[in-house]
Every structure is written in C-alpha cells, then in structure tokens.
Amino acid sequence: METEFDERKIRLQKLALISQKGLVPFAGKYERTNSATDVMMLELGTSVKIAGRIILFREMGKITFAHLQDFSGKVQIVLNINIMGEDQYKTFLQIINVGDFIGVEGEVFKTKRGEVSILVKKFTFLSKSLRPLPEKWHGIKDVELKYRKRYLDLIMNEETRSRFKMRSDFIWELRSFYRENGFSELETPILCNTPSGALAKPFKTHHNALDIDVYLRIAPEIYLKEAIIGGYEKIFEVARSFRNEGIDPSHLQDFTMIEHYCAYWDFEMNMDFTEKMLTTLILKLKGSLKLEIMNRDGKMIEVDFASPWKRVSFRELLISDCGIDIDQEKTVEMLRAAIRKKGIAITDIDKLGRGNLIDALYKEVSRKKLINPVFLINHPIDISPLARKNDDNPMITDRFQLVVNGWEIVNAYSELIDPIDQSQRFANQSKAREAGDEEAMMKDDEYIEAMEYGMPPISGWGMGVDRVIALLTQQANLRDVVMFPLLRPDVNSDNSNE
C-alpha cells in the first residue's frame, strides 16, 4: 500500500520535472478574469481565465476531466489533446497531482452530459502540492484533526468554508449597523495592569521591557467607559478577550466579543436596540427569523427570533426552577445552607462569594432550560459589580442578559457612574478574592479616579461573537466557529520530511 511518504517522494520527482521543463514550480502571480462560480452564469462560448486548486482528476486517454476549486466554489475543466496540442497536454499529465494550483484559459461550454465546464486551451502551472489531500474527509470522526489541521477541513469541506464566511459577513453587517446608528469603533489595550470589566480569572504574563507583570484583558469595558468620560457618546469594539477558566463546548479561554456603550441610554433602551440589531442582522443574513438550531442534546429545534422577546426576572426564575429566594438568603452562609438543603451540587461552594455563588446556582438549575430568546433582567447586585443599582430596589441592578439555547449571548447594564459606590463594590470584590474567589474582580484605582471627573448616564453591552455564530450555523461546539482553536501540542505528530 502506497504511503503518504511514497506519495510525497513522487511529487518531489514531479517538482524536479517541472523545473527541467523550464516551467516555474511556484509562481508569483496569475491574473484571473473570473471565479469558479462565475462560469455557471456566463453564456456558452465566453472566454474565461480562472485559477484554483485541482481537487479531482480523471484521465481518459486523449481527454482529461478535473475539478478546479477556488474560494467561491468549484468548476469542471476539460482538457482535450486536440484543443491544447499534444506537447502541452502530455506535460499536464506528467506534472499534475491532485492538490496542485493551476491557472487555465478557455471557453465556457457544456459537456455531453449537460455540465457547464471550461474547455481548456492553455494552462499555467502555479504551485506544487507536496502532500496528498485526504481521500475521504466528509464525515470524518476525528474531530480534533479538523481543529488541528483546519486548512484541510477548509479545502475538503464546502460547509466549513461557508460557516466561516458567515462569521465574516456577520461582523461586517454588525459594523454597518453600528455605523448606521451613529457609533464609532475604537481599539483598546489587550495588555493591562488590572484585569477589570468582568468576573473572571485572568491570564498573567510578564512585560520584559517595563519589567512588570501584566494581564491579558478579560474585557475592554473599563477603557471604553473612560472614552465615554472623555466625550464619546456611542462607541463599540470588536475585541479579542481572554479568561483563564474551564473549557467546554460553550466556553473558550480566548474568544471574540463585541462591546458597545451609549451615553444617556439605560438598559431598557439598550434592550430595545439589541432586539432591533439582532433581528435585522439575522433576517438579512439568514432570510428568516425562524431558524433551526442545535440544542445541547445534538437535536435540531426551531427557534423564533421574531420580536418581542420574553423578559424574565432573575429572582423569579430561580424561585421557579429550584425554590430558593435569593432575596431571603441575604448572606453567603445562608445561601450555602439553602443550596445544600435542596441537594444542589455546586463546585467549590465554600470558596465562592455570594455573587459568584448565585451565578453558579443559576447556571446549574436554570440556564440550560432557556432555549428561545429570553432577556434575563433584575440581576442581584452581588453578581453585577459594575452595574447601576435599581432606583426602586437597591438589591437588584439595571441589567439584562440575552440567553438563547442555554448560552448567554449578550450581557448589558445601565452602567454604574457613581465613583463612591463603585469604589465600595471593588472593595467587596477584593474581600471575596482574598477569601479564595479567583474570579472576583480586582480593585482598579485608576478607573475610580477617571470616574471622579464625571460620567454621563451610560448603558453598556457585550456579546460573544463565537456563540452567536455557533447558533446561526447549527454548531454545538464553539471550536467549530473559531478558525484555529487552541489545542495541546500534538506530541505524536510526525513532521519529518525525510
């Protein structure tokens, strides 16, 4: 049985032959007139010049059929010895392998079977593939291989290419929506002195030039709000963020989020804006607001994104799902006792502060049940250290989360703009951190100082891009919508070229 090593050896011999024939084995450019899918819409007899990778090759004596693939799709090309001439035709057969890149010039025509194709008059060799493509890729069970060698997944699987194009289109349309609504895009630092902006354990690294330890941002929030202090009113950022937490199908340590902030809005105005934004984008990109998504059991279910979306109180949700009234369990000790009495298992229950314990309880008993789009509102102040207290009930905050399929897609607040209140909440977070809660927020004195110069009313908003794309493309794992997800090094891989 021929091995990949034997195949590579043959391809190296063909590489040498290409040079012997005076051809360039790795070209510098090729000027195309059309893409592969353009050909399907052109009139028969139209002259074209396209380029791509050969993904199928069938020699039939004096005629050879092949499929040429570019990013738009694939098209059949037909090489005929009587059209190309004997020398060029034989050269093609001598040097070509599946996986090679070529450019072809010819005319659009239909084969006897009625398939629109290109009758090749001239070909140009562009690049030699030294390794064979997988023979069978569709339905491959080694999912890790798709993540580890995404380039092969992209070559062999049109659905994968479409999925990542959908991701790109979504971000472009999102940017357009923001621009149409008067927002400016900003960029904020990834390396920071204090990892503020969310309840999460940060990544820590060392800055050699400054000789200081710094953190990878867990969110761009603090910097964006400082820009509001400076006079901006509507801003957003597409931000790569990092959280050193557990990994599962709905969580990655490095991920893309979008945050926006608007002066003079409250969380309810932001909720209305969110509904308008996402229904507009989904309808534009998918053509309908009724979509099939994959639930946590791997089954396809229909979700209707048509507005208005349901709005549910955080406290009432927990009472309904587990019978615990968090307003009655006012201390962390009381809450722990109530959770244990109900027989609910929470990891590290004795280490978590009251806020993170409430959050862990919600994730255990409620979140996975929320399938259709739901705005979760009236969050306890303990789990919202940067959100504004509600004027009528200081136990809760003016905050919402958008939950779909048990995934938290959007998190948004009426922002806290009182520096004295903010300083006290930071102090409470610091106490929780000293007690062992690694996800509690660190105190940020520089941000407090900025707040003391005055802030307008603000509503802020964050959305996980990976989760939205996973929903819209029917994926159960975020790694399937991240082009190159982080994996452990493959210590068993053989990269030898000998």
C-alpha positions in Angstrom: 0.0 0.0 0.0 1.4 3.4 -1.0 2.1 5.6 2.0 2.0 9.3 2.3 5.8 9.3 2.3 5.8 7.4 -1.0 3.3 9.9 -2.5 5.4 12.8 -1.3 8.5 11.3 -3.0 6.7 11.0 -6.3 5.5 14.6 -6.0 9.1 15.8 -5.4 10.2 14.0 -8.5 7.4 15.8 -10.4 8.6 19.1 -8.9 12.1 18.5 -10.3 10.5 17.6 -13.7 8.6 21.0 -13.7 11.9 22.8 -13.4 13.5 20.6 -16.1 10.8 21.6 -18.5 11.6 25.3 -17.9 8.3 25.9 -16.0 8.1 27.9 -12.7 7.0 25.4 -9.9 5.9 28.2 -7.5 4.6 31.2 -9.4 4.5 34.8 -8.3 1.0 35.7 -9.6 -1.8 34.9 -12.0 -4.3 37.4 -13.4 -7.8 36.0 -13.4 -10.9 37.3 -15.2 -13.5 35.2 -13.3 -14.1 33.0 -10.3 -15.2 29.3 -10.5 -18.9 30.1 -9.7 -18.9 32.9 -12.3 -18.6 30.4 -15.0 -22.0 28.9 -14.2 -23.7 32.2 -15.1 -21.8 33.0 -18.3 -23.0 32.4 -21.8 -21.6 29.4 -23.6 -18.6 30.4 -25.7 -17.5 33.1 -23.3 -13.7 33.2 -22.9 -12.5 32.9 -19.3 -9.3 32.8 -17.3 -9.6 31.3 -13.8 -7.2 29.7 -11.2 -7.6 27.3 -8.3 -6.7 24.0 -6.7 -7.2 20.7 -8.5 -9.4 18.6 -6.2 -10.4 15.9 -8.7 -8.6 14.4 -11.7 -9.7 11.8 -14.2 -7.6 10.9 -17.2 -9.4 9.2 -20.1 -6.9 8.9 -22.8 -7.0 12.0 -25.0 -9.4 13.8 -22.7 -8.9 14.6 -19.1 -11.6 15.9 -16.7 -10.7 17.8 -13.5 -12.4 20.0 -10.9 -10.8 23.3 -10.1 -11.7 24.9 -6.8 -11.3 28.5 -5.6 -12.9 30.2 -2.6 -16.2 30.7 -4.5 -16.6 27.0 -5.3 -15.6 24.6 -8.0 -16.0 24.1 -11.7 -15.2 21.3 -14.1 -12.4 21.8 -16.6 -11.9 19.6 -19.7 -8.6 19.1 -21.3 -8.6 17.8 -24.8 -5.4 16.8 -26.6 -6.8 18.1 -29.9 -7.5 21.5 -28.5 -4.4 22.0 -26.3 -1.9 20.3 -28.5 0.0 17.1 -27.8 3.0 18.7 -26.0 1.0 20.8 -23.6 -1.5 18.0 -22.9 1.3 15.5 -22.1 3.1 18.0 -20.0 0.0 18.5 -18.0 -0.4 14.8 -17.3 3.3 14.4 -16.4 3.4 17.1 -13.8 0.0 17.4 -12.2 -1.3 16.0 -9.0 -4.5 16.5 -7.1 -3.9 19.4 -4.8 -1.8 21.4 -7.3 -2.7 25.0 -8.2 -3.1 25.9 -11.9 -4.5 28.7 -14.0 -6.5 27.9 -17.1 -7.7 29.8 -20.2 -10.5 28.6 -22.3 -14.2 28.8 -23.2 -17.4 28.0 -21.4 -19.2 25.0 -22.9 -21.5 22.1 -21.9 -20.4 18.5 -21.9 -22.5 15.8 -23.5 -24.0 15.2 -20.0 -25.0 18.9 -19.8 -22.5 20.0 -17.2 -21.3 23.6 -17.6 -17.5 23.4 -17.9 -14.4 25.1 -19.2 -12.8 23.7 -22.4 -9.1 24.5 -21.7 -6.9 25.9 -24.4 -3.9 26.8 -22.2 -2.9 26.0 -18.6 -0.3 27.7 -16.4 1.3 25.8 -13.5 1.1 27.9 -10.3 2.1 25.8 -7.3 3.0 22.1 -6.5 1.3 20.3 -3.6 3.9 18.1 -2.0 1.5 16.2 0.2 -1.7 14.3 -0.9 -5.1 15.6 0.2 -7.2 13.3 2.3 -9.1 10.8 0.2 -12.2 10.8 2.4 -12.9 13.8 4.5 -16.7 14.2 4.7 -18.0 12.5 7.8 -14.5 12.1 9.3 -14.9 11.1 13.0 -11.6 12.6 14.2 -12.9 16.0 15.1 -9.7 17.1 16.7 -7.9 16.6 13.4 -10.3 19.2 11.9 -9.4 21.7 14.6 -5.7 20.9 14.4 -5.5 21.0 10.6 -8.2 23.4 9.8 -6.6 24.1 6.4 -7.5 20.6 5.3 -11.1 21.0 6.6 -11.4 24.2 4.6 -10.0 22.6 1.4 -12.3 19.5 1.5 -15.5 20.8 3.2 -17.6 23.5 1.5 -19.8 23.7 4.6 -16.8 24.7 6.7 -15.8 27.5 4.2 -19.5 28.7 4.2 -19.5 28.7 8.0 -16.5 31.0 8.3 -17.8 33.2 5.5 -21.0 33.6 7.6 -18.9 34.7 10.5 -17.1 37.3 8.4 -20.4 38.5 6.9 -22.0 38.8 10.4 -19.2 41.0 11.7 -19.3 43.2 8.6 -23.0 43.6 8.8 -22.7 44.4 12.6 -20.2 47.1 11.9 -22.5 48.5 9.2 -25.4 48.5 11.6 -23.4 50.4 14.3 -22.3 52.9 11.7 -25.9 53.5 10.5 -26.8 54.2 14.1 -24.1 56.7 14.8 -21.5 54.6 16.6 -17.7 54.9 16.3 -15.3 52.0 16.5 -12.4 52.1 19.0 -9.4 49.9 19.9 -8.4 49.4 23.5 -5.3 47.6 25.0 -5.1 43.8 25.4 -2.2 44.1 27.9 -3.4 45.8 31.1 -2.3 46.5 34.6 -5.7 45.5 36.1 -8.0 42.8 34.6 -11.3 44.7 35.2 -14.6 44.5 33.4 -15.9 41.1 34.3 -16.0 38.4 36.9 -13.3 36.1 35.5 -9.8 34.6 36.3 -7.3 36.4 34.1 -4.2 35.3 32.2 -1.0 36.8 33.6 2.3 37.4 31.8 5.5 39.5 32.1 6.4 42.6 30.2 10.2 42.4 29.8 10.8 46.0 28.7 8.9 47.5 31.6 9.8 44.6 34.0 6.2 44.4 35.3 3.6 41.7 35.4 0.6 42.4 33.3 -2.7 40.7 32.4 -4.5 39.9 29.2 -7.8 41.7 29.2 -10.9 39.9 30.2 -13.0 42.6 28.6 -12.5 46.1 27.1 -15.1 47.6 29.3 -13.1 49.9 31.5 -11.2 51.6 28.7 -14.3 52.1 26.6 -16.1 53.7 29.6 -13.1 56.0 30.1 -13.6 57.1 26.4 -17.2 58.0 27.3 -15.8 60.1 30.2 -13.6 61.7 27.6 -16.6 62.8 25.5 -17.5 59.9 23.2 -21.2 59.1 23.2 -21.7 56.0 21.0 -18.8 53.6 20.7 -18.1 49.9 20.1 -15.1 47.5 19.8 -14.7 44.0 18.2 -12.4 42.7 21.0 -10.4 39.6 21.4 -10.6 38.7 25.1 -9.0 36.2 27.4 -10.3 34.3 30.5 -8.3 31.6 32.2 -11.3 29.4 33.0 -12.6 26.0 32.3 -13.2 24.8 28.7 -16.3 23.2 27.4 -18.4 23.4 24.2 -19.8 26.8 25.2 -16.6 28.3 26.7 -13.2 29.1 25.3 -10.3 30.9 27.0 -9.6 33.2 24.1 -12.7 34.5 22.3 -14.2 37.4 20.4 -16.6 39.7 22.0 -18.2 42.9 20.9 -18.9 45.7 23.4 -20.7 48.9 22.9 -21.5 51.9 25.2 -24.0 54.7 24.7 -24.3 57.8 26.7 -27.7 58.8 28.0 -29.2 55.3 27.4 -30.5 53.0 30.2 -30.6 49.2 30.0 -34.2 49.1 28.7 -33.2 51.3 25.7 -30.3 49.0 25.1 -32.6 46.0 25.2 -34.7 47.5 22.5 -31.6 48.3 20.5 -30.4 44.7 20.9 -33.6 43.3 19.7 -33.6 45.6 16.7 -30.0 44.9 15.9 -30.1 41.1 16.0 -33.5 40.7 14.2 -32.2 43.0 11.5 -28.9 41.0 11.1 -30.5 37.6 11.3 -33.2 38.4 8.8 -30.6 39.9 6.4 -28.1 37.0 6.7 -30.5 34.0 7.0 -33.6 35.3 5.2 -35.9 34.3 8.1 -36.3 34.8 11.8 -37.4 31.2 12.3 -34.3 29.1 12.4 -33.3 25.6 13.3 -30.5 25.4 15.9 -28.8 22.5 17.6 -29.7 22.0 21.2 -27.5 20.6 23.9 -28.6 17.1 23.1 -27.5 17.5 19.5 -31.0 17.6 18.2 -32.3 20.3 15.7 -35.0 22.5 17.2 -36.8 25.6 15.8 -36.2 28.9 17.5 -38.3 32.0 16.6 -36.2 35.2 16.8 -39.2 37.5 15.9 -39.7 40.3 18.4 -40.8 40.9 21.1 -38.6 38.6 23.1 -39.6 37.4 26.5 -38.3 39.3 29.6 -37.8 37.3 32.9 -36.7 38.4 36.4 -33.6 36.6 37.7 -35.1 36.1 41.2 -38.4 34.7 39.9 -36.5 32.4 37.5 -34.6 30.8 40.4 -37.7 30.5 42.6 -39.4 28.8 39.8 -36.5 26.4 39.0 -35.2 25.5 42.5 -37.4 27.2 45.1 -34.6 29.4 46.5 -35.4 33.0 47.0 -32.1 34.8 46.9 -33.6 38.0 48.4 -34.3 36.0 51.6 -30.8 34.4 51.7 -29.1 37.6 52.4 -25.6 36.3 53.4 -23.3 33.8 51.6 -23.6 31.4 54.6 -27.4 31.5 54.4 -27.3 30.9 50.7 -24.9 27.9 51.0 -27.2 26.4 53.6 -30.3 26.8 51.4 -28.4 25.2 48.4 -27.3 22.3 50.4 -30.7 21.8 51.8 -32.1 21.5 48.3 -29.4 18.9 47.5 -27.9 21.0 44.7 -24.2 20.3 43.9 -22.1 23.4 43.3 -18.3 23.1 42.7 -16.2 25.0 45.2 -19.3 26.1 47.1 -17.3 27.1 50.1 -14.8 29.2 48.2 -17.3 31.3 46.2 -18.5 34.7 47.4 -22.3 35.4 47.4 -22.3 36.9 43.9 -20.5 34.1 42.2 -22.4 31.5 44.2 -25.7 33.0 42.9 -24.3 32.9 39.4 -23.2 29.2 39.8 -26.7 28.3 41.1 -28.4 30.0 38.1 -26.1 28.1 35.7 -26.8 24.8 37.5 -30.6 25.0 37.7 -31.9 27.5 35.1 -29.6 28.5 32.3 -29.8 25.2 30.3 -33.6 25.4 30.2 -33.7 28.7 28.3 -33.9 27.8 24.7 -35.9 30.6 22.9 -34.5 34.1 23.1 -35.0 35.4 26.6 -34.0 38.7 28.3 -33.0 37.9 31.8 -33.4 41.0 34.0 -33.2 42.3 37.6 -29.9 40.6 38.5 -28.8 40.8 42.1 -26.2 43.4 42.9 -23.7 40.8 44.1 -23.2 39.5 40.6 -23.1 42.9 38.9 -20.2 44.8 40.4 -20.2 47.4 37.5 -24.0 47.8 37.1 -26.2 50.6 38.4 -28.5 49.9 41.3 -32.2 49.9 40.6 -33.8 53.1 41.9 -36.8 51.2 43.4 -35.0 48.1 44.7 -31.3 48.5 45.7 -30.9 44.8 46.0 -31.0 44.4 42.2 -29.3 46.1 39.2 -30.5 47.6 35.9 -29.0 44.8 33.9 -30.1 42.2 31.2 -28.7 39.1 29.6 -29.9 37.6 26.4 -29.9 33.8 26.6 -30.6 31.5 23.7 -30.2 27.7 23.8 -28.7 27.9 27.3 -25.9 30.2 26.1 -25.5 33.7 27.4 -25.2 35.7 24.2 -25.4 39.3 25.5 -24.7 40.9 28.8 -25.7 44.6 29.3 -26.2 47.2 32.0 -27.2 50.6 32.9 -23.7 51.4 34.0 -22.6 52.4 37.5 -21.4 56.0 37.2 -21.2 56.8 41.0 -17.4 56.6 41.9 -18.1 56.2 45.6 -20.5 53.3 45.0 -18.0 51.8 42.5 -15.1 52.0 45.0 -17.1 50.2 47.7 -18.1 47.4 45.2 -14.4 47.0 44.2 -13.6 46.7 47.9 -16.2 44.0 48.4 -14.8 42.1 45.3 -11.3 42.4 46.8 -12.5 40.7 50.0 -14.1 37.9 48.0 -10.8 37.5 46.2 -8.8 37.3 49.4 -11.2 34.6 50.6 -10.2 32.4 47.6 -12.6 33.5 44.8 -10.2 33.7 41.9 -12.9 35.2 39.6 -13.7 38.1 41.8 -12.7 41.5 40.4 -9.5 43.4 41.3 -9.7 46.9 42.6 -9.0 49.5 39.9 -7.9 52.8 41.4 -7.1 54.4 38.1 -10.7 53.8 36.9 -12.1 55.3 40.1 -10.0 58.4 39.5 -11.4 58.7 36.0 -14.9 58.3 37.2 -14.5 61.2 39.7 -14.1 63.5 36.7 -17.8 62.8 36.0 -19.7 60.4 33.7 -23.0 60.8 31.9 -25.7 58.1 32.2 -24.5 55.1 30.2 -25.7 51.7 29.1 -23.1 49.2 28.1 -23.4 45.9 26.3 -21.2 42.8 25.5 -21.9 40.0 23.1 -20.0 36.7 22.4 -19.5 36.5 18.7 -18.5 32.8 18.7 -21.7 31.9 20.5 -23.9 33.8 18.0 -22.2 32.3 15.0 -22.5 28.8 16.6 -26.2 29.3 16.9 -26.7 30.6 13.4 -24.6 27.9 11.8 -26.0 25.0 13.9 -22.9 24.1 15.8 -22.8 22.7 19.3 -19.2 23.5 20.0 -17.5 27.0 19.8 -14.4 25.4 18.3 -16.3 24.8 15.2 -16.7 28.5 14.6 -13.2 29.5 15.6 -10.8 29.2 12.7 -7.8 28.0 14.6 -8.8 26.9 18.2 -6.0 26.4 20.7 -5.1 22.8 21.3 -2.4 21.0 23.2 0.7 20.4 21.1 0.4 17.1 19.1 3.4 15.3 20.6 2.7 12.2 18.4 2.7 14.1 15.1 5.4 13.2 12.6 6.6 16.3 10.8 9.6 14.7 9.3 10.3 15.4 5.6 13.0 12.7 5.3 
